[in-house]
Amino acid sequence: MKTNLFIARTPLQLFNCIEAKKRFHKGEQNILFYQYQRLVDKNQMESLIEVDDWNSIIVYPLNWQRRIFSYFYIRMIKNRYKNKIERCYIGVFNSIINVLINTIYPKKIVILDDGTKTLGIAKNMETQKINSRNSLFKTIRNRFFNTNRDYLYRASFFSIYPLDEYIINNEVVLNDYRVFKESLSNIPVADRIYFIGTNLNEKILKSDEVFEANLQKVIAFYKNKKMIYILHRYENIEYIANLAKKYKFDYVKFDNILEVEIAKAGFLPTEFATFGSSAIETLPLLYPNSEYRVFYLESKDILEHKQQVMEELYNSFERKGYEVIRSKML
């Protein structure tokens, strides 16, 4: 019997692991290895896992013990699975995952989507920048600890993105979520706007004041409609609750990933909107009858090192036909 290893670091990666397992590997031995650093990630991933669907589950908390003594934990896995893995599925990777793959030698590696980070992987492949060589330390570390990422050049993609804009030699198998869609029943439409939160205040924007100013524009845009703000799992619920009270909108923080919670809610919103959540890429595949809008963030509001990334993201949205709402349109 073939043995396959599925590696997840985020709830979305795990969601895509489950889709790949059910689509391609029924009746085979399937092992799940998942990492987490924040408790919210662990909780969301546990809510996705049906224990009976996996032959083995390896939980790897990213605490200081697991980081410092990772070699010993990885060696135990290597002793059990070296040269026995037919396919290994991964999303975004870290040094521990690199070492694991470079010691168990899977026959085939498949890269799963983790939002638009997948585009970054493809771009780095095209420009031959997969390995971190911007310092002598990282070059030595890659070689000494076997964290080299060259295995990605021979990997395939299982992705919602065709990746045909990148000059790469990797096979791309499109993920249309056909297995998950089979589980969806007819969901009635409700006159609601789901505004999908992102981890902006921690990663992208210059300040909370900038976020509030941009959110005000969104609220004004939807002034005659009912908007429900869907918190990102890392967003501060107290902060959003205060804004909701101030500007009179509803909010909710789901226990599971958005793609799953929509089906459980019992209704489909007429529209999804966001400042830049990658969920806006997957949701149309699952719920094609809703409308989708993206609200543009000006470069002056974005941390300098993130400005180009966000601009490329908005250009990508526009190329795909999303309506990107810029300040002059508000």
N, C-alpha and C positions, 0 to 999 in steps of 0.2 A: 504494500500500500504506500502511495506517495505521501510524504510529509512536507507540510508547508508552514512557514513561519510568518506571522503578521505582527509588525512592530508599529505601535502607535504612541504618539507623544501628546496629542490633543484629541478632544472629542470628535472633531471633524475627521481626523485621520482614522479614528476607530470606526466611524460611520462608513467610511470608504473601504476599510478592511472588511467589514461585514458584507457590504455589497459585493466585493470581489470574491469573498469566500463562498457566498451563496450562488453567485453566477458561474464560477469556474471550478469549484472544488468540493462539490457535494460528494459525500461518501469517502473522502480522503481524511487523513490525519492532519488536523489543523491546530496549530499552537499559537496562542496569543501572548505577546510580550508587550506590556504597556508601562510607560513611565509617567510619573506625575511629580510636580513640584508644589502646586497649590492644591489645597483641599477641594476647592470648587471643581478643578479638573478631574480629580479622582471621583468625586460624586457624580459628575455628568457621565464619565466613562462607565462607572458601575451601573448606572441606570440604562445604559445601552447594551450591556453584556447579558446574554442569556447563557448561563454557565453550561447547560447541557449541550450547547452548540459547539463547544470547544473541547478537544481532547486533553488540553493542558493550558493553564493560565499562569503566566509568570508576572508578578507585580513588582515593579522596580521604582520605589520612591527615590526621588533625587535629593536625598538628604546628605549631610556631610560624610556619613559613614559609607554610603554607597558610592559617593564620588571618590573619596580617598582610597577605598579598598575595592574599587571597581574591577581591578584585575582578577581578584579572587572570585568575585561573583560571576564574572564573565567566564572564567576558567571552568566553573561548575557546569555552566550551560554548554560550553565548548565540548567538554568531555562526553556530554550526552548526545549532542546533535552535530558534531563535526562531520562534514561530508555526507550528511543524511537529509539535508533540506533541499527539496526540489525547487520550490519557489519561495522567495523572501520578499515580502511587501513592506515598504517603508514610506513615510511621509518626510517631513523635515527631520534632519538628522543632527546628532551631536557627537562628541568624541567617543562616548560610551557605545553608541550604536555603530560608529565606524569600526571600533575595535571588535565588536561582536561579529559584524559581517566579515571582517578580514581574518577571523579565526575559525568560523564555522564553514566557510566556503560554499555558499548556496549555489546551485547550478544556474539559477536565473534570478535576477533582481528586478523588481517592479516598483516604480515610484508612484505613490498615491498623491492625490491633491491634498494640500493644506491651504486652501484659498489661493490667493494670488502669489503666495510664496513659490508655487510651482513654476510660475513664469520666471522668477528670479533664478531658479535652478537651471532652467533651459537656457537663459541668457548667459549664465556663467559657463555652461557647457560650450556654448557657441564661441565664447571669448577665451576658452581654456583657462578659466579662473575657478575651477572647482576646489582646488586645494588652497588653503590660506598660506600664502608665502610672502606676506607683507612685512615679515620680520624674521630674523635669523632664528629666534626662539621657536616660532611656529613651524618653521621648516624642520628644525631638529626634532621638535615634538612629534610631528607627523611621521617621521621616519622611525624614531626610537620607540614610540608607543603604538605604532601600527594604526594610526588614525587617518591614514591616506584615504582620499575619496575617489581615487581613480576608478573604482568599481562602478561609479555612476555613468561613466562613458559607455559601458556595455549594458546598461540597464534599459528596460522598457518603461513606458509611462502607461498608467491606467488613469485617464484624465478627462475632465469635461472640456479641456482646451485642446484643439487640434495641433497647436504648436507649430503650424506650418510657416509662421513668420520667422522662425529661428532656423539657422543652418546647422542642423544636428543630424546624426546618423541613427538616433534611437527610434525604435519602434514605438508608435503611439496607438493604443487601443482606447477608443472613446468610451467614456462612462456616461451612459444616458439614464442611469438609475432605474433600469427596467425592473429589477427585482423589488426594490422598495416601492415603486409605483404600483406593482401588483397588489400591495397591501392596502392601498388607498381606496376607500369607498367614495361614493358621491358626496361631496362636502358642500353644503349650502353657502352662498355668498352673503356676507353682511357688509353694510355700508360703513366700513372702518378703514383707517390708515394705520398700518404697522410701520412705525419708524424704527429701523434697526440700529441699535447703538453699536459703537465701536470703542476700542481702547484708546481714544484720542488723547485724553488728558494725561495719560501715563506715557504715551509713545509719540504723539504727533504734534499736538497743538502747544503753543507757547504758554498758555495760562488758562485757568478756569474762566476768567472774564471773557477771553476770546471764544471759548466754547459757548458760553451763555449768549453772547452776542449773535453767534451764528444760529443757535437754536431758536432765538427770538424770530429770526427771519423765516425759519421753517414753520413756526407756529402761526405767524402772520399769513403765510402762503396757504395754510390749511384752516384759516379762521372759521370757515363755515362748515367744517367737517370734524368728525370725531377722530382724534389721533391718539394712538396707544404707543407709548415709547417702550421698546423691548430692550432691556438692559443687556449689554455685553456681560459675560460672566465675571470680568475683572472690574467692571464699573462699580463705583461707590453708590450703594442704593440710597443712603441717607442724602447724599448730594443731589441725586436725581429726584428724590422725593420732595426736597425743598423747592427745586425748580418747578416740579409738577404743581405744587401748591401755589406757587407764585404766579405761574402762567396758565394754570387751569387745564392741564392735560392729564390723561391717565398713564400709568406705567405698570410694567410687570417684569419680574425676573423669573425666567423659566428654569425648572430643575434639569431639563434635558436640552439638547441642541434644538435650535429653531426649526430646522427641517422636520423634526419628529413632533415637536410640540404643536405645530400648526394643525396636523392631522388629529391630534388628541383634543384640541380646543373645540372642535365641533362646528367651526365656521371658517370660511376663507375670506380674508380681507379683500376689499376691492383694489387696494393698492399697497405696495411696499415701497418704502423710501429709506435713504441712508445718506450719511456723509461719505461712505466709502467701504462699508462692510463687504467682505468677499462673499457673504451669503447671497448677495444680489446676483451672483453668477450662477449659483446652484438652484435657487428657488424657481426661476422660470422653467427649468427642466421638469420640476415636480409639480408646479402650480402655474401652468401657462396662461390661465384665463385672467389673472390679475395684471394690473398695470405696475410699472417699475420706474422709479425716478431716483436720480442721484443729485445731491446738493453739493455744489462746488465750494471748496475751501480755498480762499485766496492764499497765495504764497506768503504774503506778509503775516499771516496768522499761524504759519506752520514752522516748526523747528527747521533750521537751515539744512541740516543733513537729511531731512525727509522731504524737502520741497520737490526735488526731481522725481522721486519715487511716486509721490502723490500726483504730480502732473502727468506722468506716464500712465498712471492708473485711470485718471479721468479721460485721457486720450483714448485709452483702450475701451472704456465704457462707450464713448461716442462712436468709435468704429463699429462696435457691435450693435448700435442702434438704440442704446439707452438714452432717455432724455436727461441731459445734464443741465441742471438749473444753475445759471451763473448769476452774480449779483445784479447785473443789468436787467435780468428778467424778473426780478422780484419786485 
